[in-house]
């Protein structure tokens, strides 16, 4: 990345670009007051992962404070979706009336036959009757709903690491865990639109950490893999290793600095994901696995699977990790 600095020079180092991003974000928070990440994306033109990294640096410096605002009802969530949809076109000088079609990506399953949303534990109340009609009232008649990871998979196939292969899977790890599957060049949805719901894979239920989650309400609602390997799962594992942390970014920052507890937590996360990928590979035999992290994005780059992680099948498949900052080609060790 090359970006012009305020004095007209060229910023070509990661440290300088990070400082410039943090300055831009800080100036917007001063002008706007309490502000969401989406509003900062619109105001600065930076990507959402970049905004997250900048806010993390500002928070560690004590310049901003993060307050999570979670929609607790379907009505609140639908109102927020409507407000966001109205604000996005303004970023490119349009109004919402100029939009010909709106696509809403959700971390769940939309059933067109019944007009219902299901398997969406992170979206409060959207599985209730009437939610889709309420969304249509905010977004207009010309809109469609799809799984967010399926949409990311289609984008990966068109513009990313899936352009040159006909069989691949895209695994997303963030607030939740999901997977998109492309077979013979086409997105595979399954008989009921639930293909790729890997959050319920029975991975991570062994050992002392697994004993704490097995059979819990979280695993029944979110699945074992998502409970132990999503963003909050990493935080829980880190706390179990003796760390006092509130976010997954703090875990990876500490791991980069060589903290033993953080490295153990990251090693556990790597083991969970490696075992899940091994199961996926054995069943689907894809040509390529691409993984995106929404929870900590570039924080993954300096910390990867420890040498003891050894559950890959003999095929030694190609695995690539991707976010908005880096495109790294990782191959399994011999």
C-alpha positions in Angstrom: 0.0 0.0 0.0 1.3 3.5 -0.9 -0.4 6.5 0.4 0.4 10.2 0.2 1.3 11.7 3.6 0.0 15.0 4.9 3.3 16.8 3.8 3.1 15.5 0.3 5.6 12.7 0.7 4.9 9.0 0.2 4.1 6.7 3.1 5.3 3.3 2.2 5.8 1.6 5.5 3.2 -0.2 7.6 4.0 1.9 10.7 3.5 5.2 8.9 0.3 4.1 7.2 -1.1 2.8 10.5 -0.4 6.2 12.2 -2.1 8.0 9.3 -5.1 5.8 9.5 -5.3 6.3 13.3 -5.1 10.0 12.9 -7.9 10.1 10.3 -10.1 8.0 12.5 -9.3 10.0 15.6 -10.2 13.3 13.8 -13.6 11.9 12.7 -14.4 10.7 16.3 -13.6 14.2 17.5 -16.0 15.7 15.0 -18.8 13.2 15.1 -18.8 12.2 18.8 -20.2 8.8 19.6 -19.9 6.9 16.3 -20.1 3.4 14.9 -17.5 1.6 12.8 -19.8 1.7 9.8 -20.1 5.5 10.1 -16.3 5.8 10.3 -16.1 3.7 7.1 -18.4 6.1 5.4 -16.6 9.2 6.8 -13.0 8.1 6.1 -13.2 5.8 3.1 -11.1 3.2 4.9 -12.2 -0.4 5.0 -13.9 -1.8 8.0 -10.9 -4.1 9.1 -8.7 -1.0 8.8 -11.1 1.0 11.0 -11.0 -1.8 13.5 -7.2 -1.9 13.7 -7.1 1.9 14.0 -9.7 2.0 16.8 -7.7 -0.8 18.6 -4.6 1.4 18.5 -6.5 4.4 19.7 -8.2 2.5 22.5 -4.9 1.1 23.7 -3.6 4.7 23.8 -6.6 5.7 25.9 -7.9 8.1 23.2 -11.2 6.3 22.5 -13.4 4.0 24.4 -15.3 1.1 22.9 -18.9 0.7 23.9 -20.7 -2.3 22.4 -24.3 -1.5 21.3 -26.2 -4.6 20.6 -29.6 -4.8 19.1 -31.7 -6.8 21.5 -34.9 -6.9 19.5 -35.8 -7.6 15.9 -37.4 -4.1 15.6 -34.2 -2.4 16.7 -32.1 -4.6 14.4 -34.3 -3.9 11.4 -34.3 -0.2 12.1 -30.4 -0.3 12.2 -30.3 -2.2 8.9 -32.6 0.4 7.3 -30.5 3.3 8.5 -27.3 1.6 7.2 -28.9 0.9 3.8 -29.9 4.5 3.5 -26.5 5.8 4.4 -24.3 3.6 2.1 -25.3 5.2 -1.2 -24.4 8.6 0.1 -20.8 7.6 0.2 -20.7 7.7 -3.7 -23.1 10.6 -4.1 -26.3 8.7 -4.6 -29.6 8.3 -2.7 -31.3 5.1 -1.7 -33.9 5.7 -4.5 -31.1 5.4 -7.0 -30.4 1.8 -6.0 -32.0 -0.8 -8.3 -31.6 -3.8 -6.1 -30.4 -4.4 -2.6 -28.8 -7.7 -1.3 -28.8 -8.3 2.4 -26.2 -10.8 3.7 -27.1 -12.4 7.0 -25.3 -14.9 9.3 -28.1 -17.4 8.9 -30.3 -19.3 6.4 -33.1 -17.7 4.4 -35.9 -20.0 3.4 -37.6 -18.5 0.3 -40.5 -21.0 0.4 -41.6 -20.0 3.9 -40.2 -16.5 3.8 -38.4 -17.2 7.1 -34.9 -16.7 8.5 -33.5 -19.5 10.5 -30.2 -20.6 12.1 -29.3 -17.0 13.0 -28.5 -17.0 16.7 -26.5 -13.8 16.4 -29.6 -11.9 15.0 -32.1 -11.4 17.8 -35.7 -12.1 16.8 -35.2 -12.3 13.0 -36.4 -15.9 13.0 -39.9 -14.7 14.0 -42.7 -14.5 11.5 -43.0 -11.1 9.9 -39.3 -10.2 10.1 -38.7 -10.5 6.3 -41.8 -8.4 5.6 -40.5 -5.7 8.0 -37.1 -5.7 6.3 -38.9 -5.3 2.9 -40.6 -2.3 4.4 -37.2 -0.7 5.1 -35.4 -1.9 1.9 -38.2 -1.9 -0.7 -39.5 -4.6 -2.9 -36.4 -5.0 -4.9 -34.2 -6.8 -2.4 -33.0 -10.3 -1.7 -31.5 -12.1 1.3 -28.6 -14.6 1.3 -26.1 -16.0 3.7 -23.2 -13.6 4.3 -20.5 -16.3 3.9 -22.1 -17.5 0.7 -21.9 -14.0 -0.7 -18.3 -13.7 0.4 -17.6 -17.0 -1.4 -19.1 -15.7 -4.6 -16.9 -12.6 -4.3 -13.9 -14.8 -3.7 -14.7 -16.8 -6.8 -15.2 -13.7 -9.0 -12.4 -11.5 -7.7 -10.2 -13.4 -5.2 -8.4 -16.7 -4.6 -11.1 -18.7 -6.3 -10.8 -17.3 -9.8 -8.5 -20.1 -11.0 -10.1 -23.2 -9.5 -13.4 -25.0 -9.9 -13.6 -26.6 -6.4 -12.8 -24.7 -3.2 -14.2 -23.8 0.2 -14.2 -20.4 1.9 -14.2 -20.5 5.7 -15.1 -17.4 7.7 -14.2 -17.0 11.3 -15.4 -14.0 13.3 -18.4 -13.4 15.6 -19.6 -16.8 14.1 -18.1 -19.5 11.9 -19.4 -20.5 8.5 -18.3 -21.9 5.2 -19.2 -21.4 1.5 -18.7 -24.4 -0.9 -18.0 -24.1 -4.6 -18.2 -27.4 -6.6 -17.6 -27.5 -10.3 -17.6 -23.8 -10.5 -21.0 -23.3 -8.8 -22.0 -22.3 -5.3 -23.4 -25.4 -3.5 -26.2 -24.7 -1.1 -27.5 -28.1 -0.2 -31.1 -29.4 -0.2 -32.2 -26.9 2.4 -29.8 -24.0 1.9 -27.7 -25.1 5.0 -24.6 -26.4 3.3 -21.5 -25.0 5.0 -23.0 -24.6 8.5 -19.8 -26.0 10.0 -20.3 -24.2 13.4 -21.9 -27.5 14.5 -19.0 -29.7 13.7 -18.1 -31.7 16.9 -14.6 -30.2 17.0 -13.2 -28.7 20.2 -15.2 -30.7 22.7 -12.2 -32.7 23.9 -9.8 -31.7 26.7 -10.5 -29.4 29.7 -11.7 -26.5 27.6 -14.1 -28.7 25.7 -15.5 -30.2 28.9 -16.6 -26.8 30.0 -18.7 -26.2 26.8 -19.9 -29.7 26.0 -23.7 -29.7 26.4 -23.9 -26.0 27.3 -26.6 -23.7 26.1 -24.1 -21.9 23.8 -23.2 -25.2 22.0 -26.8 -26.1 21.5 -27.5 -22.6 20.0 -24.2 -21.9 18.2 -22.6 -25.3 17.8 -19.4 -26.6 19.4 -16.9 -25.3 16.8 -18.3 -21.8 16.9 -18.5 -21.7 20.7 -14.8 -22.6 21.1 -13.2 -21.1 17.9 -15.1 -17.9 17.2 -13.9 -14.5 18.4 -15.5 -14.9 21.8 -14.3 -18.5 22.0 -10.7 -17.3 21.6 -11.2 -14.8 24.4 -12.7 -17.5 26.6 -9.7 -19.8 26.0 -7.3 -17.0 26.7 -9.0 -16.3 30.0 -8.8 -20.0 30.8 -5.0 -19.8 30.2 -4.8 -17.1 32.8 -5.1 -13.9 30.7 -7.2 -10.9 31.6 -8.5 -9.8 28.2 -11.7 -8.4 26.7 -11.1 -8.8 23.0 -9.5 -11.2 20.5 -7.2 -8.4 19.3 -5.6 -8.3 22.7 -5.0 -12.0 22.6 -3.1 -11.8 19.3 -1.2 -8.6 20.3 0.0 -10.5 23.3 0.9 -13.6 21.2 2.9 -11.4 18.8 4.8 -10.1 21.8 5.6 -13.6 22.9 3.3 -14.0 25.9 3.2 -17.7 26.8 -0.5 -17.8 27.8 -1.5 -16.0 24.6 0.5 -18.4 22.5 -1.2 -21.3 24.2 -4.6 -19.8 23.4 -3.6 -19.2 19.8 -2.3 -22.7 19.6 -5.6 -24.1 20.8 -7.5 -22.0 18.2 -5.2 -23.2 15.5 -5.8 -26.8 16.5 -9.5 -26.3 16.4 -9.5 -24.8 13.0 -7.0 -27.3 11.7 -9.1 -30.2 12.8 -12.2 -28.7 11.3 -10.4 -28.1 8.0 -9.1 -31.7 8.0 -12.7 -33.0 8.3 -13.8 -30.7 5.5 -11.0 -31.8 3.2 -11.7 -35.5 3.9 -15.3 -35.1 2.8 -15.1 -32.5 -0.1 -11.6 -32.8 -1.4 -11.5 -29.2 -2.6 -8.6 -27.9 -4.6 -8.1 -24.9 -2.4 -9.2 -23.7 1.1 -9.5 -19.9 1.6 -10.1 -18.5 5.0 -11.1 -15.0 6.0 -11.1 -13.6 9.6 -13.5 -10.9 10.4 -12.7 -10.9 14.1 -9.1 -9.9 14.1 -8.0 -9.6 10.5 -4.4 -8.7 10.1 -3.6 -9.7 13.7 -3.3 -13.3 12.4 -0.4 -12.5 10.2 2.6 -12.8 12.6 1.1 -15.8 14.6 0.3 -19.1 13.0 -0.1 -22.8 13.7 2.5 -24.1 16.1 4.7 -27.0 15.0 2.7 -29.5 17.2 -0.4 -29.0 15.1 -0.4 -32.3 13.1 -3.9 -33.3 12.0 -3.7 -32.5 8.3 -4.5 -35.4 5.8 -1.8 -36.8 3.7 -2.9 -34.8 0.7 -1.2 -31.7 2.1 -3.7 -29.3 0.6 -3.1 -25.7 -0.2 -4.6 -23.3 2.4 -4.7 -19.5 1.9 -5.7 -17.0 4.5 -7.0 -13.6 3.4 -8.1 -10.3 4.7 -8.2 -6.8 3.3 -4.6 -6.2 4.3 -2.7 -9.3 3.2 -2.8 -12.1 0.8 -0.6 -14.8 2.0 -0.1 -18.3 0.5 0.4 -20.8 3.3 1.1 -24.4 2.7 1.0 -27.1 5.4 4.3 -28.2 6.8 5.8 -31.5 5.9 
